[in-house]
Amino acid sequence: MQPTAIVMNMFYTGLGIARSLGEKGVPVIGLTARRGYGNHSRYARTVDCPDSRESPDALLAFLLKLAGELKQHAVLFPTRDDDVVFLTRFREQLEPHYSLVVPSNAATTICLDKWQTYLCATQAQVETPKCWLIQDEEDLLRAAAELRYPCVLKPLAAHHWRQGRNWAIVGERKAIAIESRQELEFEYEAIAHADKRALLQELVPGDDDCLLVMACYIDRNFRLGGAFMIQKLAQEPVGFGTGCVLQTVHRPELAAPTLRLLAQMKFNGIAEVEYKWDRAAGSYKLIEVNPRPWDQHRLGRACGVDVIYLAYCDHAGLPVPACEASASTWKWIADDSFFMAVLRSLWRRDGRYRTLLRLAGGKRIYGIWSLRDPVPFLAHMAGSLIPLLAGAAIKRFFSLFGSRRLPVISKGDSAV
């Protein structure tokens, strides 16, 4: 019997992992701290458990107990930065029972810390926007004397901004575009209540379609197992959002800097290495390195390089299949956010829906919908999308008619 795969959280990323492995006959257990659409997949047996961000010690105890119930080592996949932090923190306790699909602690630290990523890229001679490390107000003032606007204010480690109340404090933003020194000081004062540490980065000009990714798997012997490239076509929200429509592309020029950077890190595992094309400089600039599976990894299976299955085979001690990306173009669509973006555009009458519909054309797969595994999408419709639309419709109704008052009839104005 093939070793069990354990997937931490069952949203876009986890649901995609369950499908990639379940379609191959691999037994999958999906861990879930919150009820969601992925819990209804036919390809995984879901189990309620503590959350890696909120209750790491309780989750450790849960996983050690689960290990005693399994007959052999399981392969454990993270789906969020918080999961990676958890696995790194408890690696010594977990590795006797699980094979962890994460890089070494040293490589993980470099990937999750944007300043360390910048320094490593500089050492590997990989082009990157200029960055400044901000740890307090004095660092901010020194950087402000050098940088040019616009620039970008980012968390030093993305998961810090999502802990506790921090996500509300930073306005639920992954990054903040800055147009002036006054705006920089204002925004830093606000986000400092969540974390004084931050990264200032030159803004590489260009639309969302200038963002490209090299996705790859580096095996445990530090050899390239397979790679494919992706271009972002649309994000929600525009500029600093999450990928909404993406497509596979052929950009072989990304391979050399990516492999050079990962070698500098001594990285092995699943990597999503993001760049932005700088038209003025005529080069790709490194944005970040993601050391785990990410939302759109199913594009790899569509184009012939399933990094999830490659990682599973490597960690399960099974023969790793040879693979090469096909030349055909596939698109991945975040069906829930895509649908809402189209509705918002129709509501605002701004015409963006036409662009989104055009970008979504061609051979495509979806984050939630699957003909072979339809129940997660139906569950999402019933549990989230329909109530959301109903609430929006009611809110709109009262905004249009709630302020209209019926005429007041006094006793002297009787209709009799």
Buried (B, 14 or more C-beta within 10 A) or exposed (E): EBBBBBBBBBBBBBBBBBBBBBBBEBBBBBBBBEEBBBBBBEBBEBEEBBBBBEBBEBBBEBBBEBBEEBEEBBBBBBBBBBBBBBBBBBBEEBEEBBBBBBBBEEBBBBBBBBBBBBBBBBEBEBBBBBBBBBEEEEBBEEBBEEBEBEBBBBBBBBBBBBBEEBEEBBEEBBBBBBEEBEBBBEBBEBBBEBBBBBBBBBBBEBBBBBBBBBBBBBBEEEEEBBBBBBBBBBBBEEEBBBBBBBBBBBBEBBBEBBBBBBEBBEBBBBBBBBBBBBEEEEBBBBBBBBBBBBBBBBBBBBBBBBBBBBBBBBBBEBEBEEBEBBEEBBBBBBBBBBBBBBBBBEEEEEEBBEBBEEBBEEEBBBBBBBEEBBEBBEBBBEBEBEEEBEEBEEEEEEEEEEEEEEEEEEEEEEEE
